[in-house]
């Protein structure tokens, strides 16, 4: 376990300020409050960035991963706190309550709707970029990872200590583990070992009262809630203790593209019949998008089958010939490598790049985008797939894609109520709908957003129903939002049941218990029943 001393001195607050604040409160008052309630005024002066600070803009922009929320008109925080000590987070929580400000917690900035760094009401960002320590314990197959570390940094630190241990988290290596794990966490090890959140064994959090809590002191209800229910509704996640999983010395990867002229529609249909039934050591996802046809230069669709197999080529080829011979996989399509090298491959890094790129916190390109998600329980018929293709030939779909992640294996074995993430057995695969664009301007943005909304509407007959399920880490405000003030259970359940199904009820009960006055809130935070009837 990461020693408490590594978090420096913990200031224990014996009182809780009220939420009231006067109109005369300014950010200067707030900053003074931070100084008053931080045990080290010298250090806090180095981690507070007001709008007049010369580094304010660069700190704000550094972790913005969606340019939709980087414009001059996007709401900006009154200040940014980049804590290096627990007491600085505790002071920020207490002072935010005293001065009527919201907190938005950012660990990597990959929130699809910018909720970790945008708010329509006065707010402060707690940016955890300096809390990125990782301690790997090979003997016990565990690691403590602070919330500001990225998934790539975690993979790198594991690989430094062991070539036969891994962790089942996401493909994008610049995601902060604080938010990624608290929402679930998908990856190519999911069918073998479940989600990132399924492999959490302890956590550190600061609650609304400024208390530092671990699993024992927070209790099993709160520990349940933050593993897939979204940490931002309950406090500030500081660190996760995760269970590392065994991986073989050699894994095999392949990336096989097939266009419509190469029978892509039939291959996608066959994939739907086998993807969740394959050996749990084998994960094959599909990424499809439009490309230029090699035959006539016109537009066509290309489905790229991307895979990671926990084993060698000699085992993979017979397995594919038995389970999915239609793909026509041959040895030349495949490459053997270590597990951590497969992380680079599947993340899209070029061959031969150093593992050091896993330590990069920024993406090579940041664009404007909008995303949505779906779950598929029955195969989409060919006619349904064929109806999709014309939409991808439209101008707005130049940089659009759909990513199909298979289920089955371990995901079928874990109960829907084990953690808040409920999307388990019965699903064949999950879809991530994505549309990117490069041009600035509201009109351009609206055209692309309207396009993906039409795509989403088209998909309705083919995906899960009652509710039409969604994945909280692919945040989508189109499916429902809270009010700025009081939000009823019924209103919040419009989006809450899509993300969490029946687990939403328990999340609301936990929220009511640990944050009854709903301090930790955003457009899709879990509501508190304590505020029923209050406006």
N, C-alpha and C positions, 0 to 999 in steps of 0.2 A: 504493500500500500504506500502511495506517495506520502511522505511524512508531512504532518501539518506544519512543521517548521519551514518547509519550502515555500509556504504561502506567506512568510513573514509573520509579524505580530497580528493577531486577530483582535480587533476592538469589539468588545461586547456592548451592545446598546441595550440599556435596561428600560428604555421607554420608546414609544412609537408616536411620532408626531401625527397630528390630524391632517386631513387632506385640504383644509381651508387655506386660502391664500388671498391676499388683497391685490387689487388691480395695480397697486403701486410697486409690486414685486418686480424686479428686473433681474437680468442675468447677473448683474453685479452682486445683488443680494444672494443669488444662488451660489456664485463662486465663493463669496465670503462664508457661506454656510459650509461649503466643502472644506475650506481651510479650518473652520472651527471644529469640524467633526472628523478630521483626519489627524492621526497621531504624528504624522511627519509632513509638515507644511512645505519643507524643501522639496520632497519628492513629488508631492501632488502638484506643485507648480509646473513640473516638467511633463505632466500627463493631461493637463487641461488645455483645450484649444477653443478659445472663443472666436467669434466671427471676425474679430479684428486681428487675430493672430496670423502672421504671414504664412504659417504652415496649415492653416485651417482647411483651405480648399484641397490641397494635396492629400491630406489625411482623409478627408471625406471621399474624394474621388478614388482613392487607391483600391478600395474593396468593392466598388460599384461594378457589378457584373452584367447589368442590363442598362443600356444607354437610354431607355425610356425614362429613367428616373435620375438622369444626370443633366437635365436641361436647366437653364436659368430660372425657369418657372417652377421647377420641382421644389416642394417645401424643404427647407434646410433646418438642421438642429440649431438651437441657440448655442450649444457648445458640444464638444466631443471629449469624452474621457477615455483615455487609453491606459487602464490601470496596470500597475505592476505589483500591487499589493491588495490583499483582500479588503483592508480598511478603506481603500479608495472606492471600491464598489459599494461597501456598506454605507459610506458617507453619501454617495450618489443616490442610493435608494432612499435614505432618510430625507435628504434635502429635496429630492424631487417630490416627495409627498408633502413636505412642508410648503413648497412653493408652487404646487399645482402643476407640475410638469410630468409628462409621460417619459418613460424610458423605452428606448428601442435598443435591443442587444444584438450586436453584430459579431459573428465569429469568422465568416468568410465572405459574406455579401452575396451569396447565391440565392437568396430568397427571390423567387420568380416575380413577385409583385413588389419587391423593394421594401417590404414591411420592416426589415431590420435597420433601415436608414431613412425612411420617409414617414411623415405623419402630418395630418392636417391641423393638429393642435400643437401648442408649445411643447417641445420635447428635447431630450438630450440623448445622444448616442453613447452607449457603453460599448466601446470597440475593444474586443479581447485579443487584439493582434499581438500584444506583448505576453500573453499567457499561453505559451506554446510548448511548455516542457513535456517531454515524453520519456518515461522510464519503462524499459522493457525487461521483464523478468523471465528469462528463458527457462529457468529451472521449474517455475510454476505455470508456464505458458500463459502469462498475463501481461498486461501493460496498463500503466496509468498515463492518460493522455489529456492534457489541458485543452479546454474548449476552443482556444484560439489557434491551435495547430491545424494544419490541413490534412486531408486524407493522404495526400502524397507524402507529407513529412512522416506520418505514421508508418506508411509502407516502407519508406526508406530506413527509418530507425529499426524496424523489425528485421529488415534484410541485413543490417549491420551485425545483428546478433545471431541470426539463424537463417539458413537457406531452406529450412523445412517447416517454418511457421509462417502463417499469413493471417489476414483478417478480412471477413466478408463485408466490405464496404463498397463505395461507388467507383465508377470508372473515371469521373472527372476529378483530377488530382488536386485542384485548387479549392475544393470545398472545405469549409471549416467544419471540424468534427462536432462542434457544439450543436449546431443546427441539424447537420446531416443525421447524426445518430438519434437526436431527439424526435425526428420525424419517421424513423424506420431505418432507411439506408439500404439501397439495392446494390447488387454487384454480381459478377460472374460466379461467385461462390455461393450464391443464394440457394440454389437447388441442393447443394451439399450441406450447407451449414445455417441456412436461414438468413435473416437480416442482421445488419450491424446491431440494431437494438435488441435482438434476440440473444446477443452475446455480451451484454453488459452485466457485470456482477456487483458493481458499486458505483456510486457517483457522489460528487460534491456540488452543493447548490447553496446560494444565499437566498433566503426567503424574504417576504415583504417586511418582516421585522428586523432585517439585517443580521439574521442568525446564520452562521456557517453550519451546514448539516451534511452528514454522510448518510448512508443507507440506514444504519441503525437509528440515528437520531431523527431522520425525516419520517421514518415509518414506511411500511410496505405499500400503503395506498399511494403516497406521493412518488415513491420509487417506481411503482407500476405506471403512474401517469406520465412521467417524463421520458419513458422508453417507448416512444412512438406517438405520444399525445401532443408533442410540441412543447419544448421547455419554456418558451417565452410567455406562456400563460401562467406559470407557476413561480418564477423566480429567475435568477441568473445562474445558469449552469457553469460551473468552474472546471470540472474535469470528469472523465469517465474512467472507470476501471473495466477493461475489456478482457474477454477470454480469447486468446489466440488459438488458431486452429491449425492442425497438421496439413501440410501440402507436400507432394512428392518432389524429389529433386528435379524431375523433368516433367514439364507439362507441354501440351501440344496446342498450337493455335492455328486458325486458318481464317481467311477472309475471301469469300467466293462471291463475286458479283454475277447477277443474271438479269438480263433485260427482258422486256415483254417478248421480243423476238426470240429469246432463248427460253421461252416457256415460264417466265417468272410468276404469272398468275397461278398456274397449276402447282408450281413449287411452293408458293406461299400457302395454298390450300392444303397440300400434303403436309407441310410443316405444322399447320394447325392440328393435324390429326396425331402427330407424334411428339411434338416439342415438350409437352409436360409428362410424357411417358418414357422418355429416354433415360438411360442410366444417369443417376444423380451426379456422377463425375463429369458429365457432358452437358454443357450449356451452349445452345445455339440461339442467338437473337437475330432479328432481321431489322435492317435500317433501309427504308426505301425512300427514294427521292427521284426527281426527274433528271435526265441527262440528255445529251445529244446522241441520236442514234448513229451507230457506225455504218449503217446501211444506206440511209438517204440523207443524213445530216439533220433530219427533223427531230422533234422531241419524242422521247420515250421514257418509260419508267424503268428504274433499276432497283432490284432488291439485292442487298448485300447481306449474305449470311456470315455472321461473325461468331467465332466459337473459341472456347477454351475448354480443353479436356485435361483432367487431372490424371495424366498418365502419358505413356509414350505413343509414338506413331504406330508401332506394331499392334497395339491394342485398339487404337482409334479406327483404323481403316476397316477392319472386320466389323466393328460395331456400327459404323456408318453404312456399310454394305448391307447389313442386316436390317437396320432401323430406318434408313433414309437413303436408299440407293438412287432415288430419282435425282438427287443433287449432283451425282456423278463425281464425288470427291475423289481425288487421286493424291498420291504421296507428294507430288510436286506442289500441291496447293498448301501444304502444311509445313510448319516449322516447329522444331523442338527447342525449348528454352527453359530457363528457371521461372518460377512463379512470379517473382518481382519483375523480371524482364517482360512477362506477359502483361503486367500492369501497364508498362510503357507502350506495348504494341496495341493493346485495346483502347488506350487513351489517345491513340493517333500520332504518337511521336514517331519520328523517322527512325529507320533501322540504324543501329549502332550508336544511338545517343547515350550519353553517360547517365547512370542512375541519378546523378546530381540534379537532373531536371525535375525530379520529384520534389525538390526543395523549393522550387519556384512557387510563389504565391499568386502570381498574376498569369492570366491567359495571354496567348499570343495575339488574339484579336477579341475585342469586346464589341458586340453589335447591339442593335435594338431587337427585342424579341417578345413574343407572346407564346405561352404554352398552355396545354390542357392535358387531361389524362382520362383514360378509360380502362375498364376491365372486361375481358371477353370470356364468356363461359360456354358458348357454343360456337363452332367454327363459322366464320363468315363465308357464305357461298361465293362461288366465282362471280356471279352476277353482281354481288355486293362490292367485291373488289374492283371489278371492271367499271363500276359507276364512280369509283374514286378517281380513276386516272385522268379524266378530262379536267377535274378541278386542279390537278397539279400542273396542267399546261397553261393555266392562267398566269398573267404577269406577276401577281402578288406571290405566287408559289415558287419563284425562282430559287429561293433559299429555304424552302419548306421541306420537312421530312416527317416521317412517322417511324418510331422505334418500337419494336415488339419484343418484350422481355418475357421469356417462358417461365411458367410455374412448375408445379410438381415437385417430386423429391421431398426434401425436408419441409418445404412450405405446406405440403399436404398433411404433415404430421403434427403441426403446432396448432393448438386451439385458437380460435378467433379471439378469445378473451384472455389469452396468456399475457399479452401486453395490449395497449390500445390499438395498435395496428391490426385491423380485422380481416384483411383480404388474404385469405388462406385457401383451403381446399375448395375445389369446384371451379377455380379459375384456370383457364388454359394459359392466358398470358395477359400482361398489362401493356397498354399503349401509351406512349408519350407523343402527343401532337405538338409540333414546333413550327413556327414561322419566324424567320429572321429577315431583317432589312437593314440597309446601310444609310439611307437618306434621312435627313432631319426633317422635322415638320409634323404638325398635328394631322394634316390631311393624309400624308403618306402613312403615318402610324395607323390612322383609322381604317384606311383601305386594307392594310394587312391584318388588323384585328378583326375586321368584318369577314375577311376571307377565312380565318381559322374558326370563327364562330359558325360560318356556313358549313365548313367541314365537320365540325362537332355536331351540328344539327343533322347532317346527312348520316352520321354514324349511329344515331340514336337507336334505330331498329336492331342493330347488330351487337349491342353491348349490354352490360349488366343493367338490371331494372329493379326498382323498388327497394333501395334507391339506385339511381345510376351512380355507381361508386367512383371515387376519385382518390388520388394519392396526395396526402398533405404536403409532401416535399415538392410536389409540382403545383405549388400554390396558384389558385385561380379564383380571383374575386368575382368572376362572372356567376359563380354558382351560389352566391349569397354573401352578405356582409353584415357586420354589426353596426349599430348606431354609434355616434360619437359619445353619447351618454349611456343611458340605461338600454340594455338589450334583453328582450324576453327570451326565455328558453325556446319558445316556439319559433321565434325569428332566427335564433342561432342554430336551431336544429335543421334549418333548411340546408345549410352547408355542412353542419356538424355530422349529420347522419351519412352524408356522402363520403366523408373522410373516415369516419370511425364506426359507422353502423350502430349497433346496440351499445358499444363501448362508450358512446358519447354520454349516455346517462351517468355512468360511473365517473367519467372525467368531470362532469358538472358538479357532482357531489364532492370530489376531491378539491376542486377549485373553491367551492363554497366554504370548505373547511380551512384551507391553507391561505386563501386570499379573499376573504369575504367581501371586502369593499372594492374588489376588482381593480386594484392598482396596476397590475401587470396586464395590459390589454392592448389589443390592436384590432384591425378590421376583421380578423377571423380568430380571435382568442376565445378560449372557453369562458362562458359567462358564469357569474355567481348568482345563485338563487337568493342570497341574502338581500339583494337589491330589489327584489320583487315589489312592485308598486311604487318605487322611488324613481323620480325623474332626474 
